[in-house]
Amino acid sequence: MCQVCARDITDTFMVERETALLKKIDINVAESEKRSGKNTVNMQETYTVYLIEIRPANAAEGGLPVGDSPWRRYSEFELLRTYLLVTYPFVVIPPLPEKRAEFVWHKLSADNLDPDFVERRRLGLENFLIRVASHSVLSKDKIFYQFLTEEKGWREAVLETGFQDKADSRLKSLSATLRVKNPDKSFTDLKQYSDELNSAISHLLRVRAKVADRMYGVYKVHGNYGRIFSEWSAIEKEMGDGLQSAGHHMDTHSASVDDILEEEEHYADQLKEYLFYTDALRSVCRKHELIQYELEMAVLDLASKKQQREELTTGAVRVFSLKGMSSKLFGQESPEQRESRLAALQQSIQASEDAVLDKNQECREFMRMSWEEVKRFKEQKDRELREALISYAIMQISMCKKVGDNMGTATCDPHHVTRTM
């Protein structure tokens, strides 16, 4: 039977959010800390750990025991997500924040130990945990709850589940993708949807990085003018105050770009989350292709055995076979041998028919649950990206108004150089 069907999952996959863990506890990745130690190959390394804190959502009502406040490395978050991918292949698993900075403008550091990058990653890891805790199925997983609450023993517990042995190899998945004869159109369309979403967001992020570079350059040019005006004010007696004021406004304008672009990074991170979500969609498609391929192989195996039964019953051999050749060379088998083979073959056919029925049921169940999940994801994506892009547009409008007001103040200042001159 299907791996996911063997679990205690309700028939209605999309249940009310009140049943999710996030209604019972609040989750925070409270802080980060840089540490040093030896890695698996006994080499010294510096890495970052993150403190997970949880508390009852409603202290008056009590709730689940909160346990420890564990420190986790990014690699442990990766292990947790891999476990969820293998255990719940029909779910669009929330992505982790980027491991190394991508789509960056030139001033932003790509160092994964950079304090600004670590802080953005901390927020991304907290968002990942909240996404999982708010999911009606993932939030019920005991390994996930141990990840949140147990400082020691969690890694051993997740490895003891044997999820690594259940993981589909890349070669196996690739073989299924290339060899499946009747791919499901709905999943083919989902794969195309994922590719188009990935391409659109990647293009948007690249454009944003280029615009950020140009904006940074333009703002910093004003900083150079600020220094020129300040030096000029020391030479010009009559226009000194106006030049000094103009230089001050230039410096202020130049410095404001850092806060602007830092705020923009917040919206860029929201886009990146959905960029990484596209890989989760592809993972669902790959799992379906593998189930579909296994179903097709089971159907072919059943057809082959039925053909063998027909040949054994009628004595007619339709295709060349080693057994057919050996019977011609060494004589026909006895009726007892033939009956024995026929009985064994009938049992094998029955087992194959059961396997086809089980695999067919698994495929239908996977489609049902995965499409409920894809529907939920698309609704979430449309809502959140719309809100993010609207907020980004509002931020840009507010920034332009602020810059215009500041420059207008500088121009209209009676002590400004233009008025003085």
One Martini backbone bead per residue (centre of mass of N, CA, C, O) as a GRO file, in nm:
protein
  421
    1MET     BB    1   0.102   0.032   0.008
    2CYS     BB    2   0.088   0.347   0.068
    3GLN     BB    3   0.281   0.531   0.267
    4VAL     BB    4   0.067   0.758   0.337
    5CYS     BB    5  -0.172   0.555   0.407
    6ALA     BB    6  -0.039   0.422   0.669
    7ARG     BB    7  -0.117   0.670   0.792
    8ASP     BB    8  -0.281   0.891   1.022
    9ILE     BB    9  -0.500   1.019   0.793
   10THR     BB   10  -0.730   1.211   0.703
   11ASP     BB   11  -0.959   1.228   0.457
   12THR     BB   12  -0.943   1.529   0.519
   13PHE     BB   13  -0.678   1.718   0.450
   14MET     BB   14  -0.822   2.004   0.476
   15VAL     BB   15  -0.813   2.135   0.768
   16GLU     BB   16  -0.837   2.312   1.026
   17ARG     BB   17  -0.608   2.531   1.172
   18GLU     BB   18  -0.677   2.467   1.479
   19THR     BB   19  -0.512   2.183   1.465
   20ALA     BB   20  -0.259   2.322   1.472
   21LEU     BB   21   0.028   2.394   1.645
   22LEU     BB   22   0.017   2.715   1.626
   23LYS     BB   23  -0.238   2.732   1.827
   24LYS     BB   24  -0.052   2.635   2.091
   25ILE     BB   25   0.214   2.779   1.984
   26ASP     BB   26   0.507   2.972   1.999
   27ILE     BB   27   0.757   3.062   1.751
   28ASN     BB   28   1.120   3.114   1.792
   29VAL     BB   29   1.411   3.263   1.653
   30ALA     BB   30   1.586   3.447   1.871
   31GLU     BB   31   1.895   3.363   1.798
   32SER     BB   32   2.244   3.400   1.729
   33GLU     BB   33   2.561   3.201   1.698
   34LYS     BB   34   2.903   3.187   1.705
   35ARG     BB   35   3.105   2.898   1.619
   36SER     BB   36   3.352   2.646   1.708
   37GLY     BB   37   3.476   2.349   1.527
   38LYS     BB   38   3.452   2.016   1.435
   39ASN     BB   39   3.406   1.824   1.178
   40THR     BB   40   3.366   1.520   1.013
   41VAL     BB   41   3.691   1.569   0.914
   42ASN     BB   42   3.850   1.717   1.151
   43MET     BB   43   3.788   2.026   1.097
   44GLN     BB   44   3.807   2.350   1.136
   45GLU     BB   45   3.514   2.556   1.218
   46THR     BB   46   3.272   2.806   1.132
   47TYR     BB   47   2.951   2.866   1.286
   48THR     BB   48   2.589   2.872   1.305
   49VAL     BB   49   2.347   2.921   1.560
   50TYR     BB   50   1.999   2.853   1.667
   51LEU     BB   51   1.741   2.969   1.875
   52ILE     BB   52   1.473   2.782   2.009
   53GLU     BB   53   1.148   2.913   2.096
   54ILE     BB   54   0.876   2.808   2.312
   55ARG     BB   55   0.523   2.884   2.376
   56PRO     BB   56   0.232   2.926   2.488
   57ALA     BB   57  -0.028   3.088   2.338
   58ASN     BB   58  -0.204   3.019   2.617
   59ALA     BB   59  -0.134   3.040   2.943
   60ALA     BB   60  -0.421   2.993   3.076
   61GLU     BB   61  -0.457   2.698   2.916
   62GLY     BB   62  -0.186   2.609   2.860
   63GLY     BB   63  -0.048   2.304   2.720
   64LEU     BB   64   0.226   2.225   2.582
   65PRO     BB   65   0.525   2.116   2.634
   66VAL     BB   66   0.833   2.293   2.579
   67GLY     BB   67   1.098   2.232   2.697
   68ASP     BB   68   1.354   2.307   2.537
   69SER     BB   69   1.619   2.535   2.397
   70PRO     BB   70   1.744   2.481   2.108
   71TRP     BB   71   2.034   2.444   1.918
   72ARG     BB   72   2.071   2.510   1.561
   73ARG     BB   73   2.172   2.413   1.265
   74TYR     BB   74   2.130   2.433   0.936
   75SER     BB   75   2.170   2.124   0.884
   76GLU     BB   76   1.924   2.043   1.063
   77PHE     BB   77   1.712   2.173   0.890
   78GLU     BB   78   1.776   2.001   0.642
   79LEU     BB   79   1.711   1.728   0.772
   80LEU     BB   80   1.418   1.786   0.834
   81ARG     BB   81   1.324   1.844   0.542
   82THR     BB   82   1.404   1.571   0.422
   83TYR     BB   83   1.218   1.406   0.600
   84LEU     BB   84   0.954   1.541   0.499
   85LEU     BB   85   0.984   1.471   0.199
   86VAL     BB   86   0.979   1.158   0.240
   87THR     BB   87   0.719   1.128   0.430
   88TYR     BB   88   0.567   1.381   0.249
   89PRO     BB   89   0.536   1.374  -0.090
   90PHE     BB   90   0.247   1.542  -0.123
   91VAL     BB   91   0.395   1.787  -0.008
   92VAL     BB   92   0.459   2.132  -0.001
   93ILE     BB   93   0.747   2.203   0.116
   94PRO     BB   94   0.892   2.423   0.288
   95PRO     BB   95   1.143   2.639   0.258
   96LEU     BB   96   1.455   2.742   0.289
   97PRO     BB   97   1.677   2.950   0.326
   98GLU     BB   98   1.943   3.055   0.201
   99LYS     BB   99   2.276   2.953   0.219
  100ARG     BB  100   2.348   3.160  -0.007
  101ALA     BB  101   2.380   3.445  -0.155
  102GLU     BB  102   2.139   3.568  -0.391
  103PHE     BB  103   2.079   3.821  -0.586
  104VAL     BB  104   2.301   4.049  -0.553
  105TRP     BB  105   2.428   4.338  -0.465
  106HIS     BB  106   2.746   4.462  -0.435
  107LYS     BB  107   2.729   4.546  -0.120
  108LEU     BB  108   2.635   4.272  -0.058
  109SER     BB  109   2.710   4.010   0.122
  110ALA     BB  110   2.805   3.651   0.059
  111ASP     BB  111   2.854   3.589   0.348
  112ASN     BB  112   2.738   3.344   0.583
  113LEU     BB  113   2.866   3.536   0.840
  114ASP     BB  114   2.715   3.775   0.798
  115PRO     BB  115   2.513   3.953   1.000
  116ASP     BB  116   2.286   4.024   0.796
  117PHE     BB  117   2.251   3.738   0.681
  118VAL     BB  118   2.193   3.592   0.949
  119GLU     BB  119   1.938   3.754   1.015
  120ARG     BB  120   1.778   3.671   0.763
  121ARG     BB  121   1.796   3.369   0.821
  122ARG     BB  122   1.654   3.366   1.092
  123LEU     BB  123   1.380   3.458   0.976
  124GLY     BB  124   1.356   3.220   0.774
  125LEU     BB  125   1.355   2.989   0.985
  126GLU     BB  126   1.107   3.085   1.135
  127ASN     BB  127   0.916   3.067   0.893
  128PHE     BB  128   0.948   2.764   0.847
  129LEU     BB  129   0.835   2.668   1.122
  130ILE     BB  130   0.559   2.808   1.091
  131ARG     BB  131   0.470   2.660   0.839
  132VAL     BB  132   0.475   2.376   0.961
  133ALA     BB  133   0.294   2.439   1.220
  134SER     BB  134   0.038   2.526   1.018
  135HIS     BB  135   0.020   2.241   0.923
  136SER     BB  136  -0.207   1.978   0.934
  137VAL     BB  137   0.030   1.750   0.908
  138LEU     BB  138   0.320   1.836   0.993
  139SER     BB  139   0.244   1.929   1.293
  140LYS     BB  140   0.208   1.608   1.390
  141ASP     BB  141   0.500   1.553   1.401
  142LYS     BB  142   0.727   1.421   1.624
  143ILE     BB  143   0.999   1.511   1.508
  144PHE     BB  144   0.934   1.809   1.497
  145TYR     BB  145   0.884   1.846   1.802
  146GLN     BB  146   1.170   1.758   1.884
  147PHE     BB  147   1.317   1.984   1.737
  148LEU     BB  148   1.187   2.211   1.928
  149THR     BB  149   1.251   2.056   2.239
  150GLU     BB  150   1.532   1.887   2.182
  151GLU     BB  151   1.865   1.901   2.225
  152LYS     BB  152   1.887   1.590   2.257
  153GLY     BB  153   1.844   1.314   2.021
  154TRP     BB  154   1.723   1.403   1.747
  155ARG     BB  155   1.908   1.283   1.531
  156GLU     BB  156   1.868   0.990   1.617
  157ALA     BB  157   1.558   0.984   1.578
  158VAL     BB  158   1.552   1.044   1.269
  159LEU     BB  159   1.739   0.804   1.182
  160GLU     BB  160   1.552   0.573   1.307
  161THR     BB  161   1.322   0.593   1.084
  162GLY     BB  162   1.457   0.533   0.788
  163PHE     BB  163   1.425   0.758   0.559
  164GLN     BB  164   1.679   0.708   0.379
  165ASP     BB  165   1.577   0.430   0.262
  166LYS     BB  166   1.313   0.575   0.123
  167ALA     BB  167   1.468   0.731  -0.062
  168ASP     BB  168   1.489   0.857  -0.371
  169SER     BB  169   1.679   0.835  -0.622
  170ARG     BB  170   1.791   1.019  -0.882
  171LEU     BB  171   1.808   0.787  -1.089
  172LYS     BB  172   1.521   0.681  -1.048
  173SER     BB  173   1.373   0.946  -1.117
  174LEU     BB  174   1.494   0.983  -1.400
  175SER     BB  175   1.392   0.718  -1.518
  176ALA     BB  176   1.091   0.783  -1.482
  177THR     BB  177   1.084   1.042  -1.654
  178LEU     BB  178   1.189   0.898  -1.927
  179ARG     BB  179   0.991   0.612  -1.918
  180VAL     BB  180   0.725   0.719  -1.905
  181LYS     BB  181   0.437   0.678  -2.112
  182ASN     BB  182   0.181   0.813  -1.923
  183PRO     BB  183   0.163   1.109  -1.849
  184ASP     BB  184   0.022   1.335  -1.649
  185LYS     BB  185  -0.109   1.634  -1.735
  186SER     BB  186  -0.132   1.778  -1.460
  187PHE     BB  187   0.178   1.735  -1.393
  188THR     BB  188   0.290   1.867  -1.643
  189ASP     BB  189   0.165   2.145  -1.581
  190LEU     BB  190   0.301   2.181  -1.304
  191LYS     BB  191   0.590   2.186  -1.410
  192GLN     BB  192   0.550   2.432  -1.590
  193TYR     BB  193   0.460   2.623  -1.367
  194SER     BB  194   0.724   2.604  -1.207
  195ASP     BB  195   0.913   2.709  -1.431
  196GLU     BB  196   0.771   2.984  -1.474
  197LEU     BB  197   0.798   3.086  -1.185
  198ASN     BB  198   1.104   3.070  -1.170
  199SER     BB  199   1.164   3.261  -1.408
  200ALA     BB  200   1.012   3.514  -1.308
  201ILE     BB  201   1.158   3.552  -1.034
  202SER     BB  202   1.448   3.557  -1.136
  203HIS     BB  203   1.414   3.805  -1.314
  204LEU     BB  204   1.321   3.999  -1.091
  205LEU     BB  205   1.579   3.972  -0.915
  206ARG     BB  206   1.783   4.068  -1.125
  207VAL     BB  207   1.661   4.346  -1.172
  208ARG     BB  208   1.674   4.443  -0.879
  209ALA     BB  209   1.986   4.428  -0.854
  210LYS     BB  210   2.045   4.637  -1.076
  211VAL     BB  211   1.882   4.871  -0.958
  212ALA     BB  212   2.035   4.881  -0.688
  213ASP     BB  213   2.306   4.956  -0.807
  214ARG     BB  214   2.218   5.224  -0.938
  215MET     BB  215   2.101   5.357  -0.688
  216TYR     BB  216   2.356   5.353  -0.521
  217GLY     BB  217   2.524   5.528  -0.715
  218VAL     BB  218   2.347   5.782  -0.717
  219TYR     BB  219   2.352   5.841  -0.411
  220LYS     BB  220   2.670   5.855  -0.383
  221VAL     BB  221   2.708   6.104  -0.559
  222HIS     BB  222   2.584   6.297  -0.348
  223GLY     BB  223   2.816   6.260  -0.148
  224ASN     BB  224   3.027   6.402  -0.322
  225TYR     BB  225   2.878   6.671  -0.337
  226GLY     BB  226   2.879   6.723  -0.033
  227ARG     BB  227   3.187   6.764  -0.010
  228ILE     BB  228   3.210   6.995  -0.212
  229PHE     BB  229   3.021   7.197  -0.068
  230SER     BB  230   3.177   7.204   0.200
  231GLU     BB  231   3.445   7.308   0.079
  232TRP     BB  232   3.324   7.559  -0.058
  233SER     BB  233   3.217   7.705   0.204
  234ALA     BB  234   3.516   7.783   0.300
  235ILE     BB  235   3.554   7.995   0.057
  236GLU     BB  236   3.265   8.108   0.057
  237LYS     BB  237   3.129   8.364   0.232
  238GLU     BB  238   2.838   8.437   0.127
  239MET     BB  239   2.767   8.109   0.057
  240GLY     BB  240   2.833   7.921   0.301
  241ASP     BB  241   2.557   7.840   0.423
  242GLY     BB  242   2.428   7.727   0.167
  243LEU     BB  243   2.646   7.514   0.103
  244GLN     BB  244   2.628   7.362   0.370
  245SER     BB  245   2.329   7.283   0.342
  246ALA     BB  246   2.356   7.130   0.075
  247GLY     BB  247   2.561   6.921   0.179
  248HIS     BB  248   2.379   6.801   0.397
  249HIS     BB  249   2.154   6.699   0.204
  250MET     BB  250   2.336   6.517   0.038
  251ASP     BB  251   2.426   6.329   0.269
  252THR     BB  252   2.145   6.235   0.356
  253HIS     BB  253   2.065   6.116   0.084
  254SER     BB  254   2.297   5.910   0.063
  255ALA     BB  255   2.238   5.751   0.339
  256SER     BB  256   1.935   5.645   0.273
  257VAL     BB  257   1.994   5.390   0.090
  258ASP     BB  258   2.047   5.171   0.301
  259ASP     BB  259   1.756   5.152   0.416
  260ILE     BB  260   1.611   5.099   0.152
  261LEU     BB  261   1.765   4.832   0.067
  262GLU     BB  262   1.704   4.679   0.326
  263GLU     BB  263   1.396   4.674   0.280
  264GLU     BB  264   1.406   4.532   0.006
  265GLU     BB  265   1.520   4.258   0.108
  266HIS     BB  266   1.259   4.161   0.233
  267TYR     BB  267   1.111   4.125  -0.043
  268ALA     BB  268   1.322   3.941  -0.173
  269ASP     BB  269   1.284   3.705   0.030
  270GLN     BB  270   0.991   3.645  -0.053
  271LEU     BB  271   1.062   3.565  -0.342
  272LYS     BB  272   1.266   3.340  -0.275
  273GLU     BB  273   1.075   3.146  -0.140
  274TYR     BB  274   0.914   3.094  -0.415
  275LEU     BB  275   1.154   2.994  -0.570
  276PHE     BB  276   1.198   2.740  -0.374
  277TYR     BB  277   0.911   2.618  -0.408
  278THR     BB  278   0.950   2.497  -0.695
  279ASP     BB  279   1.105   2.244  -0.597
  280ALA     BB  280   0.867   2.122  -0.439
  281LEU     BB  281   0.689   2.081  -0.686
  282ARG     BB  282   0.884   1.890  -0.836
  283SER     BB  283   0.885   1.670  -0.620
  284VAL     BB  284   0.592   1.587  -0.661
  285CYS     BB  285   0.624   1.510  -0.959
  286ARG     BB  286   0.842   1.291  -0.924
  287LYS     BB  287   0.675   1.103  -0.745
  288HIS     BB  288   0.452   1.050  -0.950
  289GLU     BB  289   0.630   0.933  -1.173
  290LEU     BB  290   0.723   0.691  -1.005
  291ILE     BB  291   0.446   0.566  -0.955
  292GLN     BB  292   0.367   0.544  -1.255
  293TYR     BB  293   0.603   0.363  -1.339
  294GLU     BB  294   0.542   0.128  -1.142
  295LEU     BB  295   0.265   0.071  -1.261
  296GLU     BB  296   0.356   0.004  -1.550
  297MET     BB  297   0.543  -0.232  -1.465
  298ALA     BB  298   0.319  -0.401  -1.332
  299VAL     BB  299   0.144  -0.434  -1.588
  300LEU     BB  300   0.362  -0.574  -1.761
  301ASP     BB  301   0.410  -0.813  -1.573
  302LEU     BB  302   0.121  -0.922  -1.585
  303ALA     BB  303   0.109  -0.965  -1.893
  304SER     BB  304   0.345  -1.167  -1.906
  305LYS     BB  305   0.219  -1.387  -1.721
  306LYS     BB  306  -0.037  -1.433  -1.889
  307GLN     BB  307   0.115  -1.531  -2.139
  308GLN     BB  308   0.248  -1.772  -2.004
  309ARG     BB  309  -0.016  -1.915  -1.935
  310GLU     BB  310  -0.120  -1.945  -2.224
  311GLU     BB  311   0.123  -2.109  -2.330
  312LEU     BB  312   0.098  -2.339  -2.119
  313THR     BB  313  -0.197  -2.421  -2.195
  314THR     BB  314  -0.161  -2.442  -2.529
  315GLY     BB  315   0.158  -2.457  -2.636
  316ALA     BB  316   0.194  -2.170  -2.748
  317VAL     BB  317   0.459  -1.980  -2.898
  318ARG     BB  318   0.501  -1.641  -2.980
  319VAL     BB  319   0.791  -1.624  -2.868
  320PHE     BB  320   1.105  -1.622  -2.812
  321SER     BB  321   1.253  -1.878  -2.592
  322LEU     BB  322   1.440  -2.070  -2.384
  323LYS     BB  323   1.218  -2.271  -2.306
  324GLY     BB  324   1.125  -2.341  -2.592
  325MET     BB  325   1.400  -2.449  -2.690
  326SER     BB  326   1.443  -2.668  -2.468
  327SER     BB  327   1.189  -2.836  -2.539
  328LYS     BB  328   1.294  -2.916  -2.822
  329LEU     BB  329   1.564  -3.052  -2.726
  330PHE     BB  330   1.442  -3.220  -2.442
  331GLY     BB  331   1.150  -3.199  -2.433
  332GLN     BB  332   0.867  -3.244  -2.278
  333GLU     BB  333   0.693  -3.195  -2.011
  334SER     BB  334   0.522  -3.308  -1.768
  335PRO     BB  335   0.210  -3.283  -1.638
  336GLU     BB  336   0.304  -3.229  -1.348
  337GLN     BB  337   0.498  -2.995  -1.416
  338ARG     BB  338   0.286  -2.821  -1.553
  339GLU     BB  339   0.091  -2.791  -1.312
  340SER     BB  340   0.297  -2.666  -1.120
  341ARG     BB  341   0.360  -2.418  -1.291
  342LEU     BB  342   0.068  -2.315  -1.316
  343ALA     BB  343   0.021  -2.268  -1.011
  344ALA     BB  344   0.256  -2.072  -0.966
  345LEU     BB  345   0.164  -1.867  -1.180
  346GLN     BB  346  -0.111  -1.802  -1.054
  347GLN     BB  347   0.003  -1.683  -0.794
  348SER     BB  348   0.170  -1.462  -0.933
  349ILE     BB  349  -0.072  -1.322  -1.067
  350GLN     BB  350  -0.221  -1.249  -0.809
  351ALA     BB  351   0.005  -1.075  -0.694
  352SER     BB  352   0.014  -0.875  -0.935
  353GLU     BB  353  -0.278  -0.779  -0.914
  354ASP     BB  354  -0.246  -0.663  -0.630
  355ALA     BB  355  -0.017  -0.466  -0.704
  356VAL     BB  356  -0.179  -0.300  -0.908
  357LEU     BB  357  -0.404  -0.212  -0.717
  358ASP     BB  358  -0.219  -0.073  -0.508
  359LYS     BB  359  -0.078   0.123  -0.706
  360ASN     BB  360  -0.337   0.257  -0.806
  361GLN     BB  361  -0.428   0.357  -0.528
  362GLU     BB  362  -0.176   0.524  -0.470
  363CYS     BB  363  -0.204   0.716  -0.709
  364ARG     BB  364  -0.483   0.832  -0.638
  365GLU     BB  365  -0.410   0.929  -0.350
  366PHE     BB  366  -0.181   1.115  -0.432
  367MET     BB  367  -0.348   1.300  -0.612
  368ARG     BB  368  -0.550   1.397  -0.408
  369MET     BB  369  -0.349   1.520  -0.197
  370SER     BB  370  -0.169   1.694  -0.385
  371TRP     BB  371  -0.405   1.878  -0.501
  372GLU     BB  372  -0.479   2.001  -0.236
  373GLU     BB  373  -0.195   2.122  -0.188
  374VAL     BB  374  -0.167   2.291  -0.448
  375LYS     BB  375  -0.412   2.466  -0.398
  376ARG     BB  376  -0.308   2.591  -0.135
  377PHE     BB  377  -0.049   2.711  -0.252
  378LYS     BB  378  -0.172   2.901  -0.468
  379GLU     BB  379  -0.335   3.072  -0.272
  380GLN     BB  380  -0.093   3.164  -0.105
  381LYS     BB  381   0.076   3.288  -0.332
  382ASP     BB  382  -0.125   3.499  -0.436
  383ARG     BB  383  -0.161   3.649  -0.167
  384GLU     BB  384   0.142   3.709  -0.081
  385LEU     BB  385   0.253   3.840  -0.343
  386ARG     BB  386   0.051   4.065  -0.358
  387GLU     BB  387   0.120   4.195  -0.086
  388ALA     BB  388   0.424   4.237  -0.138
  389LEU     BB  389   0.400   4.416  -0.400
  390ILE     BB  390   0.228   4.636  -0.277
  391SER     BB  391   0.427   4.712  -0.048
  392TYR     BB  392   0.658   4.784  -0.240
  393ALA     BB  393   0.513   5.014  -0.388
  394ILE     BB  394   0.459   5.186  -0.137
  395MET     BB  395   0.754   5.221  -0.060
  396GLN     BB  396   0.841   5.367  -0.321
  397ILE     BB  397   0.649   5.606  -0.295
  398SER     BB  398   0.747   5.700  -0.016
  399MET     BB  399   1.039   5.747  -0.100
  400CYS     BB  400   0.988   5.961  -0.321
  401LYS     BB  401   0.848   6.165  -0.136
  402LYS     BB  402   1.079   6.201   0.064
  403VAL     BB  403   1.288   6.296  -0.137
  404GLY     BB  404   1.124   6.534  -0.247
  405ASP     BB  405   1.097   6.684   0.024
  406ASN     BB  406   1.397   6.716   0.084
  407MET     BB  407   1.472   6.867  -0.181
  408GLY     BB  408   1.264   7.093  -0.145
  409THR     BB  409   1.379   7.204   0.119
  410ALA     BB  410   1.656   7.269   0.004
  411THR     BB  411   1.556   7.466  -0.224
  412CYS     BB  412   1.367   7.655  -0.020
  413ASP     BB  413   1.593   7.746   0.136
  414PRO     BB  414   1.709   8.063   0.212
  415HIS     BB  415   2.016   7.935   0.250
  416HIS     BB  416   2.040   7.837  -0.010
  417VAL     BB  417   2.232   7.863  -0.286
  418THR     BB  418   2.010   7.949  -0.490
  419ARG     BB  419   1.924   8.196  -0.320
  420THR     BB  420   2.196   8.333  -0.278
  421MET     BB  421   2.253   8.359  -0.592
   0.00000   0.00000   0.00000
